[in-house]
Amino acid sequence: MTVTTANRAAESQNDDSAAVETNIFSGPSETRRVNNDPRERKPKQGNQPRRDKRDVHGWVVLDKPIGMTSTHAVAVVKRLFSAKRAGHAGTLDPLASGGLPIAIGEATKTVPFVMDGRKRYRFTVTWGEERDTDDTEGRVVKASDIRPSPEAIRALLPRFTGLIEQIPPQYSAIKVQGERAYDLARDGETIELKPRPVEIHELSLVEQPDDSNSTFEAECGKGTYVRALARDIGRILGCFGHISALRRTLVGPFDENDMIPLEELEALCDRAASGEGSLADALLPVETALDDIPALAVTRADAARLHRGQAVLLRGRDAPNCSGTVYVTVAGRLLALAEIGNGELIPKRVFNLNGLTASPARNYESN
């Protein structure tokens, strides 16, 4: 189930020397006095000193633990790196574990390329109950004593492979007249969500530990809900079902080899703070997200034009014989995302990679 929480990091502190506090949302009429007598103020609990934000650029593929929201995960990574900007490339439910690619700094410009990539999941379906959230957090809405055989399950899987129509779960982030479906569902409203086309590249039954549980692996495209797969398979089999375990093992170019557990990342950050390592060792290069896009090297003179947002003419024997999106490098360093068309190289997104980036070793591993 997708959960929204107000995970607000304490990134700003009140100025204790101020004698007047103003509610900026209500106007100056809401001004009230603040007692600044140090004898009557309680000591602050758990406040950390403010850390200056810095320029950090790259990807951290967090092996997200169960119970953490994607929003909270981004906030934690952003704090560990003292980064100015960060965002994730595809929400992972709190009850799920696995790969959550977090883009830091200029890597946020490449998020769409990761979100549009394939995703692979390993998940367990528990048979006998359908729940309103399609996972273990919801209430039971349908039940059955039927338990499917492995043969019956495998015979059904081709119906859920390829391009299919899928109705998203009631508890999903789909917007209905401007509101999230999960908000309406929590208010007790039953909403009719329209089927959407999704693509399932692979779907297989990999384990059946007992009659009530089956473990699957699926590789799918953007917008697929694994919870909806469990729901629909259970309905056709007549036994009903819901997700009881879910792990994401692939997101675009990032697989399990790229993932770093939160405890390991925190330990690395502690060592870096004491001078025993570098945070750059935890970063993957920004261009890792662009693995499926052709690269084009340019001269320093052309790079200067592109950096200013100006197009570059492509001519001569070395001109690329292609069109579409490319990522541009100069002296082996990422410069821009650009479009080739009508003999010109037109910059679309220019990267400014001043600051902390992936270590040279990580750059080598990504090539």
N, C-alpha and C positions, 0 to 999 in steps of 0.2 A: 504494500500500500504506500502510495506517495504521501509523505507527511510534510507539512510546512510548519516550521518553527521559527521564532524570532531569535536567531542565534546572533546576537549582537556582541561583538568583542568590545571590551572596554579600552578603546583606542584613544579616548580623550578623557582628561581628568578635569574636575571643577577647579577653579582658581579660588583657594581658600582665603585669599586676601581681599576678595571682593566683598563690599559691604551691602550690595544690592544685587538681587537675582531677578531677572526679567523673564517671564514666560513669553517666548517669541511667537508662540502660536496664538496667543490671545491678545497681544498688543500691550502697550505700556500700562494700561489700567490694571494689569495683573501683577505689577511689580510688588514684591514683598521684601521685608527685611530679613536678613540672614544674620544669625548670631555668630560673631567671629571671635568670641572670647575663648582662647585655647583651653581654659580650665573647664569649660562646659562642653567642648567638642569631644566626641568619642574617637579613639584612634581608628584610622582606616584599616580594614581587614583585607589582606590578600591583594592589595593593589601593587601592581608591578610598575617600575619606573618606565616612563615613556621611552620608546626606542624610535630613533629616526628611521623613516622609511627609505629604501634605497632601490636603485634600478637593478632588477634581477630578470633574466630572460631565459626561458626554457620550459621544459615539461617535467613534471613529477607524476609518475604513474603510481598512485597510492593503491596499495592492497587494502581497500576499505574494510574495516571490521564491521561485523554485524551490530546493528543498533545505532550507528552513526548516520545522520543525514548527509547528503551530498553537500548541502550548504555549509554545514558545520565543518566538514572535512576541508573545504576550500578555506574557511576562516582559520583553521588550525595551521594549514600549510603556509598560508599567507603570513601568519604571525611568526612561524618558525624561521622564515626567510626574511622577515621584516620587509616584505615586498610591497610595492606601491599598488600593483594590480594583479588580480588572479581570477580565474573562472574555470569551471569544469566543462568537459566535452561529453555531456550526456548523463542525465540523472540516473543514479543507482539507488533503488529503494533501501530504506533503513534496514529491512530484514535481509537484504542481500549483502554478500561480500564480494571481493574481487576488484578488478581493474576500474579505477576512476581516474582517467587522465585529467590532470590539473595544469592548466596553462598559466604561466607566470609572465608578466610583462608583455613584451612584444609577441610572445607565443599566442596571446589571446586573438591575434589577427588571423591565426590559422585554425581556430576552433572548428569552423564549418567543415573543413576537410576531414577532420576526425569524426565528427558527428555523422557525416554522410557515408562513412565506411562501414564495413561489415562488423557484426558483433557475434561473439560465441558465448553460449551459456551452458552450464551444467546445472540441472535442476531436478529436484525430487517432487513427484506428485503423490499425495496421499489420497487414496480412493475411499469412497463411502460418504463423503460430505462435500457439498458445495457451500462456499461462504460468500458473504456479500462483498468482501474485499478481494476474493479469489486467492487469499493467502491465510496464514494461521491467525492473523490478528482479527479477522472478522467473525461475525456470528453465523451460525449454521442456518442456511435457508432451505437446503434440500439434503435428504439423506437416503442411503440405499444399502442393502445387505449384499448386493452383487459385488463381486471382485473379478476384474478382468484377467484373462490369461495372457502370458507374453505373446502368444500367437495372435490373439485377437487385437492386441495393441499394435503389433507390427503390421498387421494387415490394414490397419486404419491410417498409418502414418503417411502413405502417399497422398492422401486427401489433404494433408496439411503441408505439403511440399510444393515449392514453386510459387507462382503468384496466386494469392488467395485473398478473400474478403474477410476482414476481421472486425468485430465490434469491440471497441476498447472497454476495459472494465469500468464499472460505475465509479469506482474510486480511482480516477486517473486525472491527469493534468489537462485533459481536453477542455477547451472553453465552450460553454453553452450560454449564449446571449451575454457574453462578457464575464461570466463567472466560471470558476474552475469546477469541473464535475465532482471532484472529491468534496468541495465545500457544500454543494447542493446535496450530495449523498449524506453527509454528516447531519444536515438539517432535516433528514428524513424524506427528501424528495426522490421519487423514482423518475429518472430521466431516460429518454429514448435517444441513445447515441447511434449515429449512422455508421454502417460498415465502411471500412477504409481498406484500400488495397495495400497489402504488405507482401514482402517476398521472403520466403523461407528457403534458403539455399540447401540446407541439410537438416534432417531431423531423424534421430535414431534412439532406440531403446538400448541402453548400455548395461543396465543392471536391474534385477528384480529381487531384492533381498528377502521379500516376503509378499504375501498376497495383497497387502494393503498399501504397498509403496513401490513405486517404479522410478528409476533414475534415467533421465534423458540427456542428450546433448543436442543443441540446436545452433545453427549458424544462420543469421537472419540479417535483413536490411533495416534501414532506418524506420522508426515508428512501430516496430513490432512489440506487442506485449506478450511476454512469456506467460503471465498469469492468465491471459485470455486463451492461450493454447491449452493450458491445463483444464480450464473451465469447459472449453468446447469439446475436447477429446472425451472428458468425463461424461458430458451430456450424450454424445453419440453412443458411447459404450453402455450407457444406462446406469453407470455406477457412481457418477458425479465425482468431482475431485477438486483439489486446491493445492497450491504450491506450499510445500513445507520446508524447502531449502532451495537456495538460488545463489549461484556464483557466476560472475562474469569473468571469462578467461581470455577474451580478445576484444579489443576496441580499435578498429581501424588498423594502424600499423603497430599497435602496442599489444604484446602478449604477456604471458605470465613471467617470462624472463625479464621483462622491464619493470615489473611491480616491486614496490618496496613497502614492507609493513610499517605501520605508524610507529611502533616501538623502535624499529631500526632507524627510521628517519629522525626521530627525536634524539636517539643516541648519537647519530652522526652530527646533528646540530650542536649537541652538547660538546662533542670533541672539537668541532670547528671553533666554538666559542672560546675554548681553552688553548687554541692554537695547535691542536693535534691533527687537524685535517681541514678540508675545504668543503663548503656547501656545494661548490661546483660539481663535486663527485656524485651528488644526488640528482643532478639535472641531466636531461636529454636535450640535445640541440633543438632549437626552434624548428629547423627544417625537417626534423624527423616526421612531422605531420604531413610533409609534402612528398612522401616517398613515391606516390603514384603520378606525380607531375613531372614533366621533363625539366631538366635544369639547363640553363643557358649562361655561359660565362661571357662577360663583356670586359672591355678595356676600362681603365680608370677614367679616361675622358668621357666615355659613354656613361659610366657609372655616375659621374658628376651631374650629367644632364638628367638622368633618371631620378637621382636623389632630389633634384629641384622640381620634379613632377613633369619634366619635359620628355616628349617622345624622341626615340632614336631611330634613324633610318637604317634599315637592314639591306645591305647591298654587297655585291662581290661574291666570290666563290664560297666564302665562309658563312654566308647568310643561311639561316636555318630554313629547311624546306618543310615547314609545318605551320600550323595556325592554332590559336587557342591559348590557354593559360600555361605559362611557364614560371618557374621561379629563377630569379636572376642572381648570379654570384659575381663577385669581383675578388680576385686573388684568393679564391676559396672561401669567401665569407658571404653569407646571405645578405642580399641587398634589397630585393623587391619581389613582389608578385606582379606579373605583367601580362598583357595580351598581345599576341602577334596577329597582325592583320594589315592587309594592303601595304605590305613592305615596311611596316613600322612596328616598333616595340613600344607599347604604351603602358606606363606604370599605373598600377591600380592601388597597391598597398606598398608603401616604403617602410623598411625596418630600420630602426635606430638601436643598435645592439651595444650601446655604451653601458658598461656596468658588469655585473656578474653574469657569466654565461657558462655553459657546460665545459668541463675540463677537456683538454685536448684528447685524453684517452677516450672519453665518451663520444667525442666527435669522430674518432677513428672507428670505434665500435659500431657507430650508426651507418657507416659507409659500406 
